[in-house]
Amino acid sequence: MSDLNFNCTQCGKCCHDLRLPLTRKEAIGWLERGGSVEVLCEAVPWVTEPAAMDAVAMHKRRRSFSTSSGELPIRVIAVLTANFAGACPHLRSDMRCGIYDSRPHVCRIYPAEVNPFISLSPGHKKCPPEAWTSSNPFMRAGKVVDAQTQLHITLLQHEDQLDVSFKAEACEELAIRSAGLSNEGFVVHRPSCATLLSVLQRDATVGDGKPPASNWELVTNQATTLEALRQVGAKPLYTTMFAGGALQYLGFHPDSPPNVLPS
C-alpha cells in the first residue's frame, strides 16, 4: 500500500506488550529510569561478500559485525530492546507518554517502519481502523510525508550503524556467544540491568584492533537447518539443548525437531 492516511487516536495499544528497539544512548536512559533491557542476537552466514547491488545484504552488513561459528564465517546483528508485559512503564493513565520529550526514536516514527525493506501494513499494526481513515496524509508513493518522522527514521538507522562496533565489544564483555539465524529467530540474552548499564556506559575502544568474540553458537528449532549447519562446520545448537535462565529462543516457525540430537 503506497498511499496511507493516519492520525493517532491515543488508544495506547502500541504502548503495550513490546520489545522496543533502542539505540545505545536510549538503552542507557531506559535502564537509568529503572526499565529492563535485553540483547537480541541474530546471525547471517557470510561465506563471501555479496555484490554491492544487493541492497538487502548491504543493509544487514551495515548493522552487523563479523565473527564466526566454528568454521562458518558469520555476521551478528545485536539489538538492544526495552521489554515489558502490559503497559509501558512510562504510559500514563490518560494514555499520554510520561517521557514524551525523550521517548525513543522508534516511538516517534510509529507506525512507520525503520527497515526500508518492510512495507507498512495497517493490518500488522495495533492501531484501530479509525486511525487509518483520517484525512491526514502519512505516506505518499510509499514514502513518509512528515519531515520529522522521516528525520527520526534516518537518525535511528544512522545510530544503529554507529553502535555496531560497541555492540561487538559489549557482547565480548557480557560473554554473549549465541544467536538465532536471520529469518528464523533470535536468541534473547538477559544480563542483569546493573551489569548491562555498566557496560553500555563505558567508552568504546573502537580501533584498538581487537577482533570480536568468535566461535558463536547458532541456535535453531529447525532440523534441516541444524543438519545444514553441521555439514558446513558451524557450531549449531537445537533449542531443547539450549540453556535456559537468562537465555530464550524466539523462533519465527513451529519447532521441527531432528530424530536424533547431536551429542
N, C-alpha and C positions, 0 to 999 in steps of 0.2 A: 504494500500500500504506500504510494509515493506522496499523496496529499492527505494530511490529517489536521483536524482542528482539535484543540484541547484546552480545558480550563480546570484547574484543581478545584475539587468540591470540598476539600478539607475533611474527607471522611476518615483519614488516619489509617486506612488499610495498608498503605505502603510502608507504614512505620511499625509493623508487627511481624514477628517471627522471621528474622532476617539473619543472613550472613552478609554484612555490609563491607564491600571492598574499601580499604583505606590506604592512603599514602603513608609513608613512614612518619611524617610530621603529624598527620591526622591520628595515627595509631598511638603516638606518644600522648597527644591530648586526650584521646579516649581513655587510655589507661590512667592518666593523671586524674581524670574525673571519676575514677572508680569502676570503669567498664571492663569487659573481658575481650581479649583479642586472641584469635587463633592464627596459625600459619597453615595455609592450604598449599600443597605441592602437587604439581603435575609435571610429567616428563615427556619429552618428544625425542624419539630416536633420531640421531643426527649423523648418519654414516658419511654423507657427503654434503657439501654446501649446495643449497638449491640455487637455481637461477634467480638473478635479481628481479626478474619479471614476475616471479611467484610471490604475489603480494601477501597472501595468507602466511606463507612460510617466513617472509621478512618481518611481518607483524609479530610472529611468535619469537623470532630471533631477537628482536629489539627488547622483548620483555623477559628474556631468559639468560641464564649463564651456562657455560659449557662445563661438563664433567663427564663421568662415565658410570656404567653399571656393569661390572665385570669387564668383558671385552667389548661391550657395546658403547660407542660414544652417544651421549645424550645431551639435551639442553633441558634445564629445570626452570619452570616458572613458579615462583613463590609469591603467594598473595596474602597480605595481611587483611584479616576480616574481623570486624566487630560482630559478635554473635549474641543474640538474645532471643529467648522464647517469650511470646506475648508482646506487650507494648515495648517500644524503645524506651530505655530509662530516661530519655530526655523529652518524651512526648507528654505534654501537659493534659490536664483533664478537658480543656477546651479544644483539644486536637491541634494545638499550636506547638511548634518546636521550641524547646527550652534553651537551645543553643543555636538559634536561627542564624545569628551573625557569624558563627564559626562552624556551622554544620559542614560535613564532608562534601567534597565535590560531587560524589555520586548521588547525594540527596538533592543537590542544586540542579542537576541535569534531568532528574526524573520527570517524565517517563522515557526520556531518550536513552539510547544505548551508547555505551562508551566504545564497544567493539565495532569498528567500521564494517565488519562482515556479518553483523547480525541486524536484520531488519526489524524496525519497531512494529510490533503487532499488538493491538489493543487486547486481543484475546489472551496474551501472555502477561498482562498487567493486572494489578489488583483494583484499578480504578473502576468505579461504577459506570454503566453505559452513558449516563448523562454527562460525564466528563468529556466524552468524545462528540457530543452534539453541540458543543459551544461554537460560536462564530469566531472565536479567537484562533487565528492560524498558528499551527505549531510546526508542521513540515510541509514544504512545497518541493515537488520534484525529488523527493527523497532526502532533502536537506533541512536541517533545523533552521527555523526562521529567526528565532530570538538570538540576538548577538551575545547576550550574557550566558545563555545556555551553551552556545557553541564555544564560547571562551573557556568555560569550565570543563567541557569535554576535551578541549585541546590541552588545558593545564593538567588534567588528570592523566592523559596519555603521556605527556611530557614528564611529569613527576614519576610515573610508573617506570619509565625507562631510566631516569636518573637514579632510582632506588635499586636497580639491579645489582650493581657491584656490592652495595652494602648488604643486600639480602643474601648474597653468596657468603659474605663474611658472617652474617648473623646465623645462617644455617650451620656453619662450621662451629661457631661459638655455642650454639644450642644443641649440638650433636644431632641435628636433623639430617637423616640419611635415607629417607624413604619417600616415594612419590607414586601417585597413580599415573596411568598413561593418558596422554591427551586424547580426548573424545571418549574415554572410558570411565574416568573417575578421578577423584582427589584423595590424597591422604591428608587428614586433618591432624595437626600437631597442636598440643595444648600445653606449652610451657607455663610455669607459674607467672602470674601477672607481674610480680616484682622482678623476676628474672628477665622476662621479656622487656619490660620497661628499661631496666638497666642496660641491656644490650642495645636497644634502639636509641638510647640517649648518648651512646658512645660516638666519638668522632670516627668516621670511616677512614680506613687507611688505603684508599684507592691508589693503585700504582705502586704498591710495595713488592709486586712480583709474586706474591703468594697465591698459588692456584686454589680454586675452590675444592672442598672436600670431594673425594672420588669414591668409587665403589658403592653407589647408591643401590638400594633395593627397589625394585619395581613391583608394585602391588597390583594384583588383578583379581577379578572374580570370574574370569572367562578361561575355560580350559584350553581353548585354541590359542589364546594369547600366551598363556603360561608355557605351553609347549614351544611356541614360536620363539619366545624369549630364551628358553633353554637351548634351542638349536643354534642361536647366534651368540651364545656365550655370555648372555646377560645374567643378572642376579635377580631372578623373579621370586615372588612370594605370593602364594594363594591366600585369600583373605581369612580362611579358617585357621591358618597358621600365623596370622598377623597378631602381634602383641596388642593387647587392649589397654585399658587405663587411660593414659594421656594421648592415645592414638585412636583414630577412627577412619574407616574407609567409606567414602561417599561414591557409590557407583551409579552410573547412568543406566545400566542394564541389569536385568534379573540375573541372579547367580547361575553360572553354568559350570558346575564342579567337575574336575577330572575324575577318572575312575580310580587312579592311584596318585596320591600326593607324593612329591619328591621327598626323600628323607633328608 
